[in-house]
Amino acid sequence: MIIIPAIDLKDGKVVRLLKGDFNTVQQVAGDPVATAKTFYEAGARYLHVVDLDGSKDGVRKHSELVQAVVQVGLKTELGGGIRSMQDLEEVFSLGVWRAILGSAAVRDPDFVKAAVDRFGPERIAVGVDAKDGLVRTDGWVKEEGIHYLDFAKSMEALGVKNLIFTDIDTDGALTGPSFARLKFLLEGVSCSVTAAGGVSCNADIQSLVRMGVDAAIVGKAWYVGALDLKQAIEEAGPQ
């Protein structure tokens, strides 16, 4: 299983939120580039970056920072504010390995299909962000009334091969991933599934490995010292 440490950017700072609530924003690290280097030194070879400003406002704001982070050498996936083909072109020009479509994927399935056809399924991932089982958009503040599995299946039908599932109620809460909903998703689609949100310790990583999840995103648990990243990577297997 791939371990993907996370850097969330807001106003140029590395921050974390609790359950996606922007009122809980807390700076958790200094320089994003130095943070990425720490991940690399621990054995990580992938990185998950979210432009929180872009996610909420629909306009990306951290291109220079993202480009600098990419140069550390980690395969970097980026989400937040990617709403058009021009956005994708600009993101990939920064050296980003994979783009994550969230709100745009819910509202414009034709865009998803065009993106997959143009750039290939390995360079496009779709974020399945849900609260109480229902998909949310616009920085997780708008409920779309779509069940997360129905949305995932619709994305798979468009040629999407990579899904990143976040149960919003677990994100940043250090209470463990949403294992039941992850299992339901794994049984419902054949896509590669990345688990995001809730990882609280190394034992959670081991449980996800046993479930057969393809990748796991690690955020707050590492920042607060509750997870040993090097150990997690060693136990998860080759990166």
N, C-alpha and C positions, 0 to 999 in steps of 0.2 A: 504494500500500500504506500502511495506517495504521501509524504507529509509536507504541507504547504503553510509555512508561517505567514502571518498577515500583517500588513501595514495599512492602517486607515488614516487618510490624510484629510485634515480640515484646517483651513487658513494656514497651510504650510507646515502644520504640526502633526506629529504622530499621536493619534488619540484613540480612545475606545468609548463606545456607547454601551448603555445597558438596555437590552431589548430594543435597540434601534431608536431610542428616545434621544433626540438632539438636546434636550434639556439636561441630560446626564453626561454631556461631553467632558472628558477628562484627559489631559495630556499624560501619556504613559512613557514616552521616550523623547530623546532630544533629536539629533540629526537622523533623518530617514535613511541616508546613505550608510552611516555608521551602523544603524540597526540592521540593515540588509547584510552588511559585511559580517556582523555577528552571527546571523543565520547561516551564512555560507560557511563560516568557520566551524559551525556545529554539525555540518554535513548536509544541510539543506541544498537542494539544487533547483527548487521551485519557489516562487513568491507570489502571494496574492495581495494585490494593491487595490484599494477602493478610494476613489475620489468622492468623499462624502458631500462636498459642495456640489459637485456635478450630479450626484445621485438625487439630491433634493431639489436643485434649481434647474437641472437639465443642461447646464453649461459647464464643461470641464475647465478646471482652473489650475492644474498642477503639472502642466506638460514638461516644464524644465526640470522639476523635481523627479518626475517619473523617468525622464530620460537619464538623469544622473543615477537613479537607483538601478535601472536596467543595466548600466555599465558595470555594476558589481559582478555580473556574470550569472545571475540566477534567471531561469526561465520565468518570465514575469507575466502573469495574467492581470488584466486591468478592467475594473468595472466602475460605473458611475458616470452618467451623463453622455453615454454613447448612444446617440439617437438617429444617426444617419450614415450613409455610405461615406460621406466626407469625414465624419468623425472617425470611422474605421480606418480610412486611409491615413489620417493624421496620427492616430494611435500607433498603427503599425510602423509609421515612419520614425517613431521614437525608439523603435527596437522592441516593442512589446511583442511577446510570443503569442498570447491568446487574449481575445477581447471577450468581455462578458456583457451580454445583452440582458437587461432586466425589464424596465418599464416599456422600452421600445418593443420588446418581444411580445408583451401582452397586447399592446395596442396595434401593432403592425406586423402580423405574421408574414406578409409578403416581403417585408424588409429582411426578416430572419432567413427566409428561403433564398433571397437574392444574395445575402451575405455568405451563407454556406456555399452556394453555387460559385461565388466569385473567389472566396479565399480558402475554401476547403473546410470540412467539418472539424479538423483538428485545431483550427485557429479561432473557432467560434464556440463559446460556451453560453448557455442560457441559465440565468439565475432564477431558481424557483424559490421565491421568498414568501413564506406563509405564516399567518397567525390564526390559531384555531382552525387550521386546515385550509384556510382561504388565502388566495394569492393577494399580495399587497405590492403597490408600486410607489413611485415618487418618494424615495427615501423611506419606504415602508409606512407612509402615513395614509395612503389611500387604499381602501379595500375594494377589490375588483369583483367579488362575488363568484370567483371561479375556484373550484376545488383543485388543490395542488396536483393531484394525480391526473385529473382531466387535462390540466394545462401541460403537464409533462408529456402526456401521450400526444397531444397536439403538436408539440415541438418535435418529438421523435418522428412524427409523420412528415414533417418538413425536411427531414434529413439531419437534424441536430443529433450529435453523438455524445455530447458532454453536458451534463446537468450539474449545477451546484445548488444543493438543497439547504436552505436555512429555515429552521423553525424559529421564528422571531422570539417566541417566549423563552427560548433557551440562550439566545445570543448574549454573550457577556455576563451570563448569570452564574457561570461555574457550577451548574447543577447536573452536568452530563448531557450528551446529545439526545435528541429525540429518537431513540432506538426504534420504537414502534412505528412511527411514521416513515423512518428510513427503510425499515423492512418492507412496509407496504409499497413504497416507491420502487425498491429493488425488485420486488415481485411483479410490478406492473409495467416496467419498461426494460428494454435491453441496453439502454444507454449506459455510458460510464457515469457513475454517481460520485460526486464529492460531497462529503458531509461537512457542513459549516455550522458553527454555533453550539455552545454548550460544553465543549471539551474542557474538562476541569483538572485532569491529571493523567499520568501515564497509563493508568488502568483503563481509562476510557479509550485510549488509542488501541490498546490490546483488544478490547471488545469490538471495536470497529473493524480491526483486522479479521477477527473471527467471523464477523457478519459478511465479509466479502465486499465491503465498501472499497472503491478504487482509490480514493484519496480523502484526506482529512485536513481541514484548515484549522490551524492553531493560532489563537490570538491572545485573549486576556490571560489565560492560564500561564502562558510563558511570561507575560509582562509582570505578573504579580509573584512569579517565582514558584508557582504550584506545579509546573511541568518541566521536566528535564528534556530539552529539545534533542540533544545528542542521543540520549537513551531512546527516546521515542523513534528517532530515525533508524537507529540500529535495530530496534525490535520490529519496525514496520517492514524492513527488508530493503533491497537495492533501490536506490533512487534514480 
